[in-house]
């Protein structure tokens, strides 16, 4: 990801499909810290970061494609942490039409 076009601002939101996992301060703080770490590591200007009990929204000084990549990385890293810590399959939930394809298992390693 690159912040080459710093004039663009894009907001991305991760929303839990069930429940309010970010109501737990430990989970919320970890998700927010992870967002800050990703932005710092990738050299992205994190314009704002807000959360509700069920979502987190990051406004980034990048275009749409890098912002989507940021959200995907945030989801991947926080899900990995959550699964390891709480032994639950997902932090954000599975969409109703999600079908498990064993060929995709490499993505969760």
DRENKOL-175213 format. One record per atom (N, C-alpha, C): x, y, z; residue number from 0; atom name. Coordinates in steps of 0.001 Angstrom, whole numbers, plus 524288, in hexadecimal, padded with zeros to 5 digits. Each point is the difference from the previous one (the first is absolute). Layout:
N
<site px="X" py="Y" pz="Z" resi="NUM" name="CA"/>
...
***
This chain:
109
<site px="80346" py="7FB69" pz="80000" resi="0" name="N"/>
<site px="7FCBA" py="80497" pz="80000" resi="0" name="CA"/>
<site px="8036F" py="804D2" pz="80000" resi="0" name="C"/>
<site px="7FE39" py="803F1" pz="7FD5B" resi="1" name="N"/>
<site px="80305" py="804C7" pz="7FFAF" resi="1" name="CA"/>
<site px="7FC7A" py="804AB" pz="800E8" resi="1" name="C"/>
<site px="8021C" py="803E9" pz="8025C" resi="2" name="N"/>
<site px="7FD17" py="804C8" pz="800E8" resi="2" name="CA"/>
<site px="80185" py="80418" pz="7FBEC" resi="2" name="C"/>
<site px="800F3" py="7FE50" pz="7FB36" resi="3" name="N"/>
<site px="801E0" py="80379" pz="7FBE9" resi="3" name="CA"/>
<site px="7FC3F" py="80486" pz="7FF04" resi="3" name="C"/>
<site px="7FAEB" py="7FF03" pz="80005" resi="4" name="N"/>
<site px="7FC2A" py="8041D" pz="7FF18" resi="4" name="CA"/>
<site px="7FDB2" py="801A3" pz="8053B" resi="4" name="C"/>
<site px="802B2" py="80369" pz="802CB" resi="5" name="N"/>
<site px="7FE42" py="8017F" pz="8052F" resi="5" name="CA"/>
<site px="7FB5A" py="803B4" pz="7FFE5" resi="5" name="C"/>
<site px="7FE59" py="801D1" pz="7FB57" resi="6" name="N"/>
<site px="7FB76" py="8036D" pz="7FFB2" resi="6" name="CA"/>
<site px="7FAE8" py="7FCEE" pz="80060" resi="6" name="C"/>
<site px="8002C" py="7FAF9" pz="7FEFA" resi="7" name="N"/>
<site px="7FB51" py="7FCBE" pz="80058" resi="7" name="CA"/>
<site px="7FF2F" py="7FE43" pz="805A0" resi="7" name="C"/>
<site px="7FB39" py="8003B" pz="801C2" resi="8" name="N"/>
<site px="7FE9C" py="7FDEF" pz="80522" resi="8" name="CA"/>
<site px="7FBBD" py="7FBF5" pz="7FF31" resi="8" name="C"/>
<site px="800CE" py="7FB76" pz="8023D" resi="9" name="N"/>
<site px="7FC3E" py="7FBC6" pz="7FF76" resi="9" name="CA"/>
<site px="7FED2" py="7FDC6" pz="8055E" resi="9" name="C"/>
<site px="7FB09" py="7FF49" pz="80127" resi="10" name="N"/>
<site px="7FE5D" py="7FD99" pz="804EB" resi="10" name="CA"/>
<site px="7FE81" py="7FA55" pz="7FEF0" resi="10" name="C"/>
<site px="801F1" py="7FC82" pz="8035F" resi="11" name="N"/>
<site px="7FE97" py="7FA7E" pz="7FFB4" resi="11" name="CA"/>
<site px="7FE05" py="7FE52" pz="8055D" resi="11" name="C"/>
<site px="7FC10" py="7FCAB" pz="7FFFB" resi="12" name="N"/>
<site px="7FDA5" py="7FE35" pz="804E2" resi="12" name="CA"/>
<site px="7FFEF" py="7FA16" pz="8002A" resi="12" name="C"/>
<site px="801BE" py="7FDDC" pz="80462" resi="13" name="N"/>
<site px="7FF45" py="7FA73" pz="80124" resi="13" name="CA"/>
<site px="7FB99" py="7FFB4" pz="803F3" resi="13" name="C"/>
<site px="7FC1E" py="7FCCC" pz="7FED3" resi="14" name="N"/>
<site px="7FB65" py="7FF9C" pz="80353" resi="14" name="CA"/>
<site px="7FF26" py="7FA4B" pz="8016F" resi="14" name="C"/>
<site px="7FF45" py="7FF0A" pz="80503" resi="15" name="N"/>
<site px="7FEE0" py="7FAAE" pz="801C3" resi="15" name="CA"/>
<site px="7FAA1" py="7FE60" pz="7FDF7" resi="15" name="C"/>
<site px="7FFAD" py="7FB38" pz="7FE19" resi="16" name="N"/>
<site px="7FB07" py="7FE1B" pz="7FDED" resi="16" name="CA"/>
<site px="7FC61" py="7FE12" pz="8044B" resi="16" name="C"/>
<site px="8023F" py="7FEBE" pz="8047F" resi="17" name="N"/>
<site px="7FCDF" py="7FE6E" pz="80481" resi="17" name="CA"/>
<site px="8024E" py="80283" pz="804E2" resi="17" name="C"/>
<site px="7FCA4" py="801DF" pz="80362" resi="18" name="N"/>
<site px="801B8" py="801EE" pz="8050C" resi="18" name="CA"/>
<site px="802EE" py="80522" pz="7FFD2" resi="18" name="C"/>
<site px="80260" py="80141" pz="8046F" resi="19" name="N"/>
<site px="802E8" py="804DB" pz="800A7" resi="19" name="CA"/>
<site px="8054C" py="7FED9" pz="8027A" resi="19" name="C"/>
<site px="80384" py="7FD8F" pz="7FD10" resi="20" name="N"/>
<site px="804FE" py="7FE62" pz="8024D" resi="20" name="CA"/>
<site px="80369" py="80487" pz="801DF" resi="20" name="C"/>
<site px="7FF6A" py="8049C" pz="7FDAC" resi="21" name="N"/>
<site px="8034E" py="80463" pz="80186" resi="21" name="CA"/>
<site px="7FDFA" py="802C5" pz="804E0" resi="21" name="C"/>
<site px="7FBC7" py="7FE19" pz="8023E" resi="22" name="N"/>
<site px="7FE33" py="80200" pz="80503" resi="22" name="CA"/>
<site px="803D2" py="7FE63" pz="8044E" resi="22" name="C"/>
<site px="802E0" py="7FBC2" pz="7FF1E" resi="23" name="N"/>
<site px="8040A" py="7FE43" pz="803A3" resi="23" name="CA"/>
<site px="804C5" py="80381" pz="7FF30" resi="23" name="C"/>
<site px="801B0" py="802E0" pz="80415" resi="24" name="N"/>
<site px="80460" py="803A6" pz="7FF5F" resi="24" name="CA"/>
<site px="8050D" py="7FD66" pz="7FE18" resi="24" name="C"/>
<site px="80118" py="7FB39" pz="801A4" resi="25" name="N"/>
<site px="804C2" py="7FD51" pz="7FE48" resi="25" name="CA"/>
<site px="7FFDE" py="7FEF9" pz="7FA22" resi="25" name="C"/>
<site px="7FB92" py="7FE3C" pz="7FE15" resi="26" name="N"/>
<site px="7FF77" py="7FEEA" pz="7FA68" resi="26" name="CA"/>
<site px="80045" py="80514" pz="7FCEA" resi="26" name="C"/>
<site px="7FD10" py="803F2" pz="801B6" resi="27" name="N"/>
<site px="80008" py="8050F" pz="7FD49" resi="27" name="CA"/>
<site px="80581" py="8024C" pz="7FFDA" resi="27" name="C"/>
<site px="802AE" py="8000D" pz="80478" resi="28" name="N"/>
<site px="80542" py="80241" pz="8002C" resi="28" name="CA"/>
<site px="803C7" py="7FD0E" pz="7FC73" resi="28" name="C"/>
<site px="7FF7A" py="7FAE7" pz="7FFB3" resi="29" name="N"/>
<site px="80365" py="7FCE7" pz="7FC99" resi="29" name="CA"/>
<site px="7FEE9" py="8012F" pz="7FA42" resi="29" name="C"/>
<site px="7FB11" py="8006A" pz="7FE97" resi="30" name="N"/>
<site px="7FE96" py="8013D" pz="7FA94" resi="30" name="CA"/>
<site px="80210" py="8056C" pz="7FE89" resi="30" name="C"/>
<site px="7FF4F" py="803D5" pz="80373" resi="31" name="N"/>
<site px="801D8" py="80548" pz="7FED9" resi="31" name="CA"/>
<site px="805F6" py="80036" pz="7FFB7" resi="31" name="C"/>
<site px="802A4" py="7FD56" pz="80391" resi="32" name="N"/>
<site px="805BD" py="7FFDD" pz="7FFE7" resi="32" name="CA"/>
<site px="801FA" py="7FD60" pz="7FB03" resi="32" name="C"/>
<site px="7FD45" py="7FBEE" pz="7FE57" resi="33" name="N"/>
<site px="80185" py="7FD4D" pz="7FB31" resi="33" name="CA"/>
<site px="7FF59" py="8039A" pz="7FB4B" resi="33" name="C"/>
<site px="7FBCD" py="802FB" pz="7FFE4" resi="34" name="N"/>
<site px="7FF32" py="803BA" pz="7FBB2" resi="34" name="CA"/>
<site px="80467" py="80407" pz="7FFD8" resi="34" name="C"/>
<site px="8016B" py="8020E" pz="80480" resi="35" name="N"/>
<site px="80448" py="803C8" pz="8003E" resi="35" name="CA"/>
<site px="80519" py="7FD86" pz="7FE27" resi="35" name="C"/>
<site px="80101" py="7FB2E" pz="801A2" resi="36" name="N"/>
<site px="804D6" py="7FD4E" pz="7FE88" resi="36" name="CA"/>
<site px="80047" py="7FF06" pz="7FA23" resi="36" name="C"/>
<site px="7FBB0" py="7FE68" pz="7FDAD" resi="37" name="N"/>
<site px="7FFEC" py="7FF1A" pz="7FA53" resi="37" name="CA"/>
<site px="80128" py="8051E" pz="7FD27" resi="37" name="C"/>
<site px="7FD63" py="8042D" pz="80195" resi="38" name="N"/>
<site px="800CE" py="8050E" pz="7FD75" resi="38" name="CA"/>
<site px="805B1" py="801C0" pz="8007F" resi="38" name="C"/>
<site px="80234" py="7FF66" pz="804AA" resi="39" name="N"/>
<site px="80572" py="80191" pz="800C7" resi="39" name="CA"/>
<site px="803B0" py="7FCAE" pz="7FCB1" resi="39" name="C"/>
<site px="7FF22" py="7FAE6" pz="80016" resi="40" name="N"/>
<site px="80364" py="7FC71" pz="7FD13" resi="40" name="CA"/>
<site px="7FFCB" py="8010A" pz="7FA25" resi="40" name="C"/>
<site px="7FB6C" py="8017B" pz="7FE08" resi="41" name="N"/>
<site px="7FF59" py="800D2" pz="7FA63" resi="41" name="CA"/>
<site px="800D0" py="805B9" pz="7FE58" resi="41" name="C"/>
<site px="800EC" py="8036A" pz="803BE" resi="42" name="N"/>
<site px="800CA" py="8057D" pz="7FEB0" resi="42" name="CA"/>
<site px="7FB0E" py="802BD" pz="7FE3A" resi="42" name="C"/>
<site px="7FBA2" py="7FE5D" pz="80228" resi="43" name="N"/>
<site px="7FAEE" py="80241" pz="7FE97" resi="43" name="CA"/>
<site px="7FE63" py="803EC" pz="80429" resi="43" name="C"/>
<site px="7FE1B" py="80487" pz="7FE58" resi="44" name="N"/>
<site px="7FE00" py="803DE" pz="803AE" resi="44" name="CA"/>
<site px="7FA89" py="7FE57" pz="801B5" resi="44" name="C"/>
<site px="7FF88" py="7FE96" pz="804F7" resi="45" name="N"/>
<site px="7FAFE" py="7FE82" pz="8024A" resi="45" name="CA"/>
<site px="7FD72" py="80509" pz="801E1" resi="45" name="C"/>
<site px="7FC6D" py="80216" pz="7FCE1" resi="46" name="N"/>
<site px="7FD97" py="8050C" pz="8010C" resi="46" name="CA"/>
<site px="7FC9A" py="7FFC3" pz="804DC" resi="46" name="C"/>
<site px="7FCD7" py="7FBDF" pz="80076" resi="47" name="N"/>
<site px="7FCCF" py="7FF40" pz="804AF" resi="47" name="CA"/>
<site px="7FEC6" py="7FA3E" pz="800A8" resi="47" name="C"/>
<site px="7FEED" py="7FE92" pz="804D7" resi="48" name="N"/>
<site px="7FEAE" py="7FAA0" pz="8014C" resi="48" name="CA"/>
<site px="7FBE1" py="8002E" pz="80440" resi="48" name="C"/>
<site px="7FB67" py="7FDDE" pz="7FED7" resi="49" name="N"/>
<site px="7FBC0" py="80007" pz="803C3" resi="49" name="CA"/>
<site px="7FDD2" py="7FA7F" pz="8008B" resi="49" name="C"/>
<site px="7FD79" py="7FF15" pz="80466" resi="50" name="N"/>
<site px="7FD9B" py="7FAE0" pz="800C8" resi="50" name="CA"/>
<site px="7FAB9" py="80091" pz="802A1" resi="50" name="C"/>
<site px="7FCCF" py="7FC20" pz="7FF1F" resi="51" name="N"/>
<site px="7FB1E" py="7FF42" pz="802C6" resi="51" name="CA"/>
<site px="80068" py="7FA92" pz="8025D" resi="51" name="C"/>
<site px="7FC46" py="7FE52" pz="8031B" resi="52" name="N"/>
<site px="80051" py="7FAB3" pz="80217" resi="52" name="CA"/>
<site px="80014" py="7FBB3" pz="7FBD7" resi="52" name="C"/>
<site px="7FE4A" py="80149" pz="7FB32" resi="53" name="N"/>
<site px="7FFBD" py="7FC01" pz="7FBE8" resi="53" name="CA"/>
<site px="80352" py="8012B" pz="7FB39" resi="53" name="C"/>
<site px="802E7" py="8046A" pz="7FFFC" resi="54" name="N"/>
<site px="802EE" py="80147" pz="7FB40" resi="54" name="CA"/>
<site px="804AA" py="8037B" pz="80126" resi="54" name="C"/>
<site px="8036D" py="80044" pz="7FC22" resi="55" name="N"/>
<site px="80465" py="803A7" pz="80017" resi="55" name="CA"/>
<site px="80049" py="80286" pz="7FA99" resi="55" name="C"/>
<site px="800BD" py="80521" pz="7FFEF" resi="56" name="N"/>
<site px="80069" py="802E5" pz="7FB19" resi="56" name="CA"/>
<site px="80528" py="802F2" pz="7FFE7" resi="56" name="C"/>
<site px="802FA" py="7FF1D" pz="7FBE5" resi="57" name="N"/>
<site px="804F4" py="802B8" pz="7FF36" resi="57" name="CA"/>
<site px="7FF72" py="80387" pz="7FB3E" resi="57" name="C"/>
<site px="8017C" py="804E4" pz="80099" resi="58" name="N"/>
<site px="8005D" py="80391" pz="7FB98" resi="58" name="CA"/>
<site px="805C9" py="800A7" pz="7FED0" resi="58" name="C"/>
<site px="80163" py="7FEBA" pz="7FB3C" resi="59" name="N"/>
<site px="80578" py="7FFC5" pz="7FE60" resi="59" name="CA"/>
<site px="80103" py="803DF" pz="7FB9F" resi="59" name="C"/>
<site px="804B2" py="8021C" pz="7FFE1" resi="60" name="N"/>
<site px="80186" py="803A0" pz="7FBD8" resi="60" name="CA"/>
<site px="80227" py="7FCEB" pz="7FB62" resi="60" name="C"/>
<site px="7FCBB" py="7FC94" pz="7FDF3" resi="61" name="N"/>
<site px="8014E" py="7FCCF" pz="7FB6F" resi="61" name="CA"/>
<site px="7FB09" py="7FF4B" pz="7FCCA" resi="61" name="C"/>
<site px="800AD" py="7FDDB" pz="7FB69" resi="62" name="N"/>
<site px="7FB8E" py="7FEDC" pz="7FCA8" resi="62" name="CA"/>
<site px="7FD2D" py="7FB09" pz="801B5" resi="62" name="C"/>
<site px="7FC29" py="7FE9D" pz="7FCF1" resi="63" name="N"/>
<site px="7FC8A" py="7FBA2" pz="80149" resi="63" name="CA"/>
<site px="802CA" py="7FABB" pz="80053" resi="63" name="C"/>
<site px="80345" py="7FEBA" pz="7FC40" resi="64" name="N"/>
<site px="80286" py="7FADA" pz="7FFD8" resi="64" name="CA"/>
<site px="803A1" py="7FF32" pz="804AC" resi="64" name="C"/>
<site px="80388" py="803B3" pz="80136" resi="65" name="N"/>
<site px="80336" py="7FF3C" pz="804AC" resi="65" name="CA"/>
<site px="7FCBD" py="7FFC0" pz="80503" resi="65" name="C"/>
<site px="7FBB0" py="802EB" pz="80039" resi="66" name="N"/>
<site px="7FCA6" py="7FFE1" pz="804A5" resi="66" name="CA"/>
<site px="7FD7E" py="7FA9D" pz="800A8" resi="66" name="C"/>
<site px="7FE72" py="7FD9F" pz="7FBB3" resi="67" name="N"/>
<site px="7FDCC" py="7FAB7" pz="80045" resi="67" name="CA"/>
<site px="80428" py="7FC2A" pz="801E1" resi="67" name="C"/>
<site px="804C0" py="8009A" pz="7FE19" resi="68" name="N"/>
<site px="80447" py="7FCB4" pz="801D0" resi="68" name="CA"/>
<site px="80102" py="800B4" pz="805D0" resi="68" name="C"/>
<site px="7FFC0" py="804DE" pz="801D9" resi="69" name="N"/>
<site px="800A3" py="80121" pz="8058F" resi="69" name="CA"/>
<site px="7FBD2" py="7FD24" pz="80329" resi="69" name="C"/>
<site px="7FB1F" py="8006E" pz="7FE4A" resi="70" name="N"/>
<site px="7FBB8" py="7FD72" pz="802D6" resi="70" name="CA"/>
<site px="800A4" py="7FA11" pz="80005" resi="70" name="C"/>
<site px="801A9" py="7FDD1" pz="7FB9E" resi="71" name="N"/>
<site px="800D0" py="7FA58" pz="7FFB7" resi="71" name="CA"/>
<site px="80445" py="7FE45" pz="803C4" resi="71" name="C"/>
<site px="8043E" py="80306" pz="80036" resi="72" name="N"/>
<site px="80448" py="7FEB0" pz="80395" resi="72" name="CA"/>
<site px="7FE49" py="8009E" pz="805AA" resi="72" name="C"/>
<site px="7FCFA" py="803FD" pz="8012A" resi="73" name="N"/>
<site px="7FDFD" py="800BA" pz="80551" resi="73" name="CA"/>
<site px="7FC7D" py="7FB7A" pz="80189" resi="73" name="C"/>
<site px="7FCAC" py="7FE5F" pz="7FC76" resi="74" name="N"/>
<site px="7FC88" py="7FB95" pz="80117" resi="74" name="CA"/>
<site px="80328" py="7FAFA" pz="800CA" resi="74" name="C"/>
<site px="803C9" py="7FF1F" pz="7FCA1" resi="75" name="N"/>
<site px="80325" py="7FB3D" pz="80056" resi="75" name="CA"/>
<site px="80303" py="7FFB9" pz="80525" resi="75" name="C"/>
<site px="802B2" py="8043D" pz="80152" resi="76" name="N"/>
<site px="80334" py="7FFFD" pz="804BD" resi="76" name="CA"/>
<site px="7FCBC" py="7FFB0" pz="804FC" resi="76" name="C"/>
<site px="7FBAB" py="802E0" pz="8002D" resi="77" name="N"/>
<site px="7FCD0" py="7FFE3" pz="804BE" resi="77" name="CA"/>
<site px="7FD21" py="7FAD7" pz="80097" resi="77" name="C"/>
<site px="7FE79" py="7FDA0" pz="7FBB7" resi="78" name="N"/>
<site px="7FD8B" py="7FADE" pz="8004D" resi="78" name="CA"/>
<site px="803EE" py="7FBF3" pz="801EF" resi="78" name="C"/>
<site px="804C7" py="80044" pz="7FDFA" resi="79" name="N"/>
<site px="80412" py="7FC51" pz="801C2" resi="79" name="CA"/>
<site px="800EE" py="8008C" pz="805E1" resi="79" name="C"/>
<site px="80084" py="804D4" pz="801DE" resi="80" name="N"/>
<site px="800CF" py="800F7" pz="80599" resi="80" name="CA"/>
<site px="7FB5E" py="7FDFD" pz="80329" resi="80" name="C"/>
<site px="7FB51" py="80157" pz="7FE5F" resi="81" name="N"/>
<site px="7FB41" py="7FE8C" pz="802D1" resi="81" name="CA"/>
<site px="7FF65" py="7FA10" pz="80048" resi="81" name="C"/>
<site px="800FE" py="7FD5E" pz="7FBB4" resi="82" name="N"/>
<site px="7FF99" py="7FA4C" pz="7FFD4" resi="82" name="CA"/>
<site px="803FB" py="7FD83" pz="803A7" resi="82" name="C"/>
<site px="804BF" py="801F1" pz="80000" resi="83" name="N"/>
<site px="8040E" py="7FDCF" pz="80365" resi="83" name="CA"/>
<site px="7FECF" py="80103" pz="805C3" resi="83" name="C"/>
<site px="7FE08" py="80490" pz="8013E" resi="84" name="N"/>
<site px="7FF0A" py="80174" pz="80571" resi="84" name="CA"/>
<site px="7FB0B" py="7FD94" pz="80237" resi="84" name="C"/>
<site px="7FBC9" py="80005" pz="7FCFF" resi="85" name="N"/>
<site px="7FAE8" py="7FE64" pz="80205" resi="85" name="CA"/>
<site px="7FE1B" py="7FAC9" pz="7FDD4" resi="85" name="C"/>
<site px="802FB" py="7FDA4" pz="7FC89" resi="86" name="N"/>
<site px="7FE9B" py="7FAED" pz="7FDB0" resi="86" name="CA"/>
<site px="7FAA2" py="8001F" pz="7FD6D" resi="86" name="C"/>
<site px="7FEE0" py="80471" pz="7FD83" resi="87" name="N"/>
<site px="7FB36" py="800AD" pz="7FCF9" resi="87" name="CA"/>
<site px="80197" py="8007A" pz="7FA47" resi="87" name="C"/>
<site px="7FCB2" py="7FE4A" pz="7FC6A" resi="88" name="N"/>
<site px="8018D" py="7FFF5" pz="7FA7F" resi="88" name="CA"/>
<site px="8008B" py="80564" pz="7FD7A" resi="88" name="C"/>
<site px="7FD36" py="803E2" pz="801E1" resi="89" name="N"/>
<site px="8003F" py="80517" pz="7FD70" resi="89" name="CA"/>
<site px="7FE5B" py="80460" pz="803AB" resi="89" name="C"/>
<site px="8026A" py="8047A" pz="7FF54" resi="90" name="N"/>
<site px="7FE88" py="804B2" pz="802E4" resi="90" name="CA"/>
<site px="7FB8B" py="802CF" pz="7FD40" resi="90" name="C"/>
<site px="8003D" py="8002A" pz="7FAE8" resi="91" name="N"/>
<site px="7FC5B" py="80338" pz="7FCFE" resi="91" name="CA"/>
<site px="7FB34" py="7FD13" pz="7FE24" resi="91" name="C"/>
<site px="8000A" py="7FAD1" pz="8004D" resi="92" name="N"/>
<site px="7FB87" py="7FCE0" pz="7FE51" resi="92" name="CA"/>
<site px="80085" py="7FE3D" pz="7FA64" resi="92" name="C"/>
<site px="7FCB9" py="7FC64" pz="7FE9B" resi="93" name="N"/>
<site px="7FFCB" py="7FDF3" pz="7FAAD" resi="93" name="CA"/>
<site px="7FAF0" py="801C0" pz="7FD7B" resi="93" name="C"/>
<site px="80056" py="801B4" pz="7FB35" resi="94" name="N"/>
<site px="7FB49" py="80165" pz="7FD19" resi="94" name="CA"/>
<site px="7FCA9" py="7FB25" pz="7FF3E" resi="94" name="C"/>
<site px="7FAF6" py="800B6" pz="7FFAC" resi="95" name="N"/>
<site px="7FC64" py="7FB9E" pz="7FF84" resi="95" name="CA"/>
<site px="80135" py="7FCA0" pz="7FB45" resi="95" name="C"/>
<site px="80214" py="8025A" pz="7FBE0" resi="96" name="N"/>
<site px="8011C" py="7FCFF" pz="7FB4A" resi="96" name="CA"/>
<site px="8059E" py="7FDF8" pz="7FFC4" resi="96" name="C"/>
<site px="802F1" py="800A5" pz="80450" resi="97" name="N"/>
<site px="8054F" py="7FDD7" pz="80025" resi="97" name="CA"/>
<site px="7FFC0" py="7FA10" pz="7FFBC" resi="97" name="C"/>
<site px="802F2" py="7FDDB" pz="7FC7A" resi="98" name="N"/>
<site px="8006C" py="7FA56" pz="7FF82" resi="98" name="CA"/>
<site px="805B5" py="7FEA4" pz="800C5" resi="98" name="C"/>
<site px="8010F" py="7FC62" pz="80388" resi="99" name="N"/>
<site px="80564" py="7FE7B" pz="8010A" resi="99" name="CA"/>
<site px="80215" py="7FCCF" pz="7FB76" resi="99" name="C"/>
<site px="8043A" py="801E8" pz="7FDCE" resi="100" name="N"/>
<site px="802B0" py="7FD3B" pz="7FBD8" resi="100" name="CA"/>
<site px="80551" py="7FE74" pz="80221" resi="100" name="C"/>
<site px="80101" py="7FAE7" pz="800BD" resi="101" name="N"/>
<site px="80508" py="7FE54" pz="80222" resi="101" name="CA"/>
<site px="804B3" py="8021C" pz="7FCF1" resi="101" name="C"/>
<site px="7FF3C" py="80149" pz="7FB1D" resi="102" name="N"/>
<site px="80447" py="80229" pz="7FCE5" resi="102" name="CA"/>
<site px="801B2" py="8055A" pz="80205" resi="102" name="C"/>
<site px="7FCA7" py="80294" pz="80316" resi="103" name="N"/>
<site px="8013F" py="80524" pz="80224" resi="103" name="CA"/>
<site px="80284" py="7FFBF" pz="80563" resi="103" name="C"/>
<site px="800E2" py="7FB62" pz="80229" resi="104" name="N"/>
<site px="80219" py="7FF7B" pz="80546" resi="104" name="CA"/>
<site px="80563" py="8027F" pz="80092" resi="104" name="C"/>
<site px="80309" py="80048" pz="7FBE2" resi="105" name="N"/>
<site px="8052D" py="80263" pz="80046" resi="105" name="CA"/>
<site px="7FFAF" py="805BA" pz="801AE" resi="105" name="C"/>
<site px="7FBA7" py="80292" pz="7FF0E" resi="106" name="N"/>
<site px="7FF71" py="80588" pz="80154" resi="106" name="CA"/>
<site px="7FFF8" py="800EA" pz="805DA" resi="106" name="C"/>
<site px="7FEAA" py="7FC16" pz="80308" resi="107" name="N"/>
<site px="7FF90" py="80096" pz="805AF" resi="107" name="CA"/>
<site px="804BB" py="7FE1D" pz="802EB" resi="107" name="C"/>
<site px="8043B" py="7FEF9" pz="7FD4C" resi="108" name="N"/>
<site px="804BF" py="7FE28" pz="80296" resi="108" name="CA"/>
<site px="80369" py="80476" pz="8018F" resi="108" name="C"/>
***
